[in-house]
């Protein structure tokens, strides 16, 4: 097979947004410690779309103010968008900002029941925003740059260590702005019961008001990164304002051009899980030993003490242990997880969609190995398989290693090599959309 250069072509872009705010009373997600459904709306949620065309290439990026979406939902939404617009499903990337103050849209054990009616409306909303973006297509000029925000985020596993300060900005002059930063949208903690897009919503609102351009915020490699202040809407507003100000500074220095290299590629990676627990470790033949016994005892203690939150946690862990034991006895527990990684190349700017909560160090390594290209890591893209830690993180243990997988309903956490495999996959995809492509 011979290779041929990808040609530059004039760029056309179209952007749109539709509101996806749920009704009050819907279950919220993201915190096991949250007690009760939503009590109202603080600020609206949106699905924002960016449609790009150059030559015979077309791609669509949709970003939702939601925690995450299941792969099955993404597949259905892609199929519906293809039917409505003719765009190939493999050229559609659907990401989420990962706000923890949105409706339950994926299974997280005891973290809010998914509302099927809301998901059905959402699927229609995504078709609608895709069609609106396509209808808005017109000639565009694009510029990409990178700023730095040193304050506002912290490494929640290793306090005091550096985080990724990069603030990536891609501007489609006068039409749309893509902003990316690696920090969990949890300025609002478990005590909040109002629907909110958190700091990404603040940033998008500010930039859209200042520029008139549809602003899509994407969350970077934020698996172990939190805001440095949590628990108040003022914190979300402050971080949004800080990021918007830096984005405006970057915008002022961008160089724009009309012709681009546009290409899209994807790879589905099989990531191994750690050794699965045995039936004896889970609960034995009579459910009177192992983890089931431990969680039953801790649940009883929490209930006796009136500790509602701890009782909720132990009830979730007991449910996980019982369900996992049943799966072990049936012999149908999974040993791997499927993870779709996707790239969109726009000249020397590359968007990398990652289906989960990838750790900051892995995100920085992926970006560094692709230099001088500007690689922007989009977390929570096309699925959320949970945490993708570094190999070194396993020795440190903690929630992301020992507990989080249970909420995602896996029998075990990802194996330590999963992060390395993700980084290698990212490198392959970036090479696949380089200047030379197999014909």
N, C-alpha and C positions, 0 to 999 in steps of 0.2 A: 504494500500500500504506500502510495506517495503522499507527501504532505503538501499543503498549500497555505499561503498566508491568509489570515482572516482580513477582509477588506474593511476599511472605514467607510461609513455611509452617513448621510445627514440624519440627525436625530429628530424624532418626533416624540413628544411626551404629553400625557394627559393625566390629570389628578382629580380626585373627588373624595368626598367623605359622606358617610351616612351615620346617623345616630343609632346606637345599639344599647341605650340605657334600659335596664330591666325595670319592671314595676317594683314599687316598695313591697317588702315582705318576702322577696325571693331569697333563698339561702345564699349567703356569701361564702367565699372559700379562701384558703391560704393559711388559716390559723386553726389548729386544733383547740386552742384556748378561747376562741371566740364563742360567746354564748348567745344564741338567738339569731334569727334571720335579720335581713336589712330592715332598718327602721325609717329609711327615707333616702333622698338623693341629695348629695352635696354638690356634685358636678357631673355633667353628662359623660357618657362613654361613646367612643366613635370607632368605626372601622374606616380606615383611610387607605386609598388605593393609588398606586402609581403605575401607569401603563407606559412602556417604552417600546419604540420601534426604530430600527435602523436596517436598511436593506430588506432582506427577507426574514430578519429576526424580530420576534416580538416576545416580551416578557412582562409579567405582571407581579407586582409586590403589593400585598395587602397586610396592613398592621392593625391589630385589634386591641382596644383597651380592655384586655382580659388577662386572666392568669395564664391560661394555656388552652390548647385544643387537642383532642385525641386524633391519632393518625386516621382512624376510620371516618371521623367527621371531616377532616381535611380532604380525604379522598372523595367523599360525597360532594363537598363544596367545589373541588376542582372539576369533577365531572359535570356539575350543574353549570359552572362557568364556561366550560368547553362547549356544552350544548347551546348556551345562550350567545356566545361570542365567537366560537370557532377556534379559540386559542388552545394550543396543545397543553394537556394537563401537566406535563413535565416542565413547562415554562412558567408555572404559577408557584409562587412562594407565599405562604400564609404564616405570618409571625404574630406573636402577642407581646405586649409590653410587660406582662407578668405582674400587673397590679394585684395586690392582695385585698383589695376592697371592691372586687367585682363579683358577679354571679358565679356559682359553681358550674363549670363547663367541662371538667374532667373528673374522673374518679380519684378522690383522695379520701381515704378511709376516715369517716366521721368528721370530715371537714366541709360539710354542706352537700346535700343531695342535689344531683344534677336535674335541672328542669328541662324535660324533653321538649316542651312547647317553646321554651326560649331558644333552644338549639335549632328548632325548625325555623323559627323566625330569623335567627341569625344566618342560617344557610341562604335564605332568600335575600337578606340584607347584603351578603357578600356578592351574590349575583348582581344585585342592584348597583353596588358601588363599582364593581368591575365594568358594567355596562356604561355607567356615567363617566368613568375614567376614559374608556375607549371613545366615547362621544366627544370628549374634550381634547382629543389628540390634535396637536398643532406643532409646527416647527419649534425646536427648542435649542437652547445653548446650555451646556453643562459645565460646572466647575466643581472640583473636589479639594478639600483641605482638611487639616487636622489642628485642633487646638489642645489646650491642657487645662484641666480643672483639678487643682491639687487638694482642695478642701471640700468636704461634704460627704465623703465616703470613707469607710474603714474596713479592714479585713477582720471579719467577725471571729475567725478561728485563730488568728495570730495578731492580736492587737499590737499596734505600733509598727507593723510591717507595711511596706509600700503597697499601694493599690495601683491599678492601671488608670492614669490620669487622662488618657486620650479622649478627646471629644471630636468625633469624626463628623464632618459636614459635607454633604453632597447637595449642590443647589442646581435646580433646573430653573433658570432665571425667570422670575416672575410667576412661576407656575407651582413649583413644589420644592420643599426642602426636606432632606433626610438627615436626621441627627441621631447619633449613637453614643451611648455612655454606659459604662459597666458598673451598675449599682442596683441592687434589689429595690423595687418600688414598694418599700415598707416604711415610709415616713409615718404612715398611719398604722398603728399596731393593732393587736387583737381586740382592744377595747372599742375600736371604731366599728359602728354598725351602719354607717352611711355609705352608699355607693359612691365611689370616687376613682378617678384615673390616677390618683397620687401625683407625685412630682412630674411624671411624663405628661400628664394632662395640663399641668401648669405651664410647662415649657411650650407645649404645642399651642396653647391659647395665646401666650405672650408673643411668640414668633409670628403666628398667623395675623395677629392684630398689627404687628409692626411692619410686616412685609406684604401681606395680602396673599401669601403663598400657602397652599396646603402643606402642613408640617407633619411629617411622619417620624415619630420617635421610636427607635428600636433599642432594646436593652442588650448590652454586650455580654461578655463573659463574667457574669455576676454571681456565680454559684456560691462564692464565699465572701461576697462583698455586700455590706449594708450601709445605709445612711449613717452619718455620725450622730444624728439626732432622730428620735422616733417618738410618736405618740401625740402629734398635734398637726392640724392642717397648716399652721404657720411654718412648720418645718418643711412640708412639701412645697409650699409657695416659695420659701427662701431658696431651696435647692433648684427648683424650676427657674427662678429668676437668675441665679448664678450661672446655670448652664445656658440659658437663653442669651445672657450678656456675652458669654464667650463665643457662642455660635454667631452672634452678630459681628463680633470682632473678626472671626474667621471669614465670614461672608464678605467683609470689606476688602479682603486681600485676594479673593479668588480670581483666577484667569479662566475665562469661558471659551469654549469652542463648540462648533456646530456638528462636526463629523466625528463619529466614534466607532470603536470596535465593541459590538454588543454580542454576547454569547452566554449561554446557560448550560449547566451540566449538573448531574446528580449521581450519587452512589449510595446504595443501601448497605450499611455495614452491619455485620453480625457481631455483637459485643457479648462476651461470655460473662456469666454470673459466677460469684464465688461458690465454693462447695455448699450444696444445699443441706439444711438441717435434717437430721434423721427423725423418724417417728418417735424414737425414744427421747431425743432432745426436746421435741415439741410437746409431747404429752403422754407418751407411753400408751399401752393398750387400753387403759381405763381412764385416761385424761387426768390422772391423779399424780402426775409427776411432771418434771421438765418445765418448760416455759408456760404451759397452760396453768399449772398449779401456782407458779409464781405470780402470774398476772391476776388470777382469781384472788389470791391472798391480798395483793396490793390493791385490788379494786375494793375488797371488803374493808380494808383499812381506810381507804380514802372516803368511802361512803360513811363509815363510822365517824370519821373526823369532820364530815361536812365539807370536804374539799371537792367542790363540784368539778373544777378543771382537771385535777389529778384523776378523779373517777372517770372522766370522759377519756383521758389518755389511756388509762388501763383497760377501759372497755374496748377501745380501738385495738390495743395490743392483744387482748384476749381474742377478739374476733379474728385478727390476723393469724394467731397461732392455731386456732381451731380450723380455719379455712385452709391453712397451709398443711396441717396434719391430714385433713381430708384429701387434699390433692396428692400428698405423698402416698397415701394408701391406694389411691386410684392409679398412681404412677404417671400422672400427666402434668407434673410441675415443670415449668419451662427452665431451661438451663442457659438460655441466651435471650438477648433482646435485639430486635431489629431497629436500626437507627438510620434514617435518611438524612444525608448531608447534601446540601445544594449550594451551588455558586452561581452568581450573576456577575459577569464581567462588563464593566463600562470603562473602556480604555484601561488606565492604570489603577482604577478603583475597582475593587472586587468585594462583593457582598457574599459572605459565607453564612449560610443558614445552618444552625446546629440545633438538634431536637431535644434540648434539655438544659440543665443548669450546669454549664461547664465552668470549671474553676478559672479564676483570673490568670494564674500562671500559664495555663494551657493556652488561653486566649492570646496572651502576650507572646508566647513562643510561636504560635501560628502566624502572628503578624510579623514577627521579627524574621522568620525564615523566608517570608515572601517579599521582603524589602528589595527594591524601592517601591514596589507596588503598595498602594494603600489598601490593606485588607480590613474590612469592617465585619466583626463577628456579630451575627444576629442570633441571640439565644432564643429559645422557645419557638423555634421555627418548624412548622409542619407536624409537630408532636411535642410532647414533654415526657421523656423517659426517666426523668429524675436527675440526680446529681451525677456529673462526670468529673470525678476528682483527679488530682495528680497522683502518681504512684506513691510519692512521699507522704501524702495525706493519710494513708491507711495506718501508718505507725502511730499517728496522732489520735486516731479514733474520732469520737465526737458524733454529733447528730447526723451529719451528712453521710457518715460511714456506717454507723451501727443502727440507726433508727429510721431514717427517711424512706428507705426502700419499702418498709412495711406499710407506710401510708399509700405508696404507689402500687401496693399489692403484688410485689415480687417476693419470691421465697428467699432471696438473698440479694446482697448488694452487687453492683458490677465488680468484676475482678480488677485488681490493681493495674493490669495492662490496658484497660479500656481507654484511659486517657491517652496513652501512647498510640493506640490504634486510631483514635479520633484525630490526633495530630497528623499521623501519616496519611489518613484519608483526606484531610484538608489539603495537604501538600499535593496529593495526586490530582485533586480536583482543580487546584489553582494551576497546575501544569497543563491540565486538559483544556483550559480556556486561555492558554498563553498565545503568543503570536503565531505559532505553528500548530496546525490542527490536522489530524488524519482525515483524508478525504474519503 
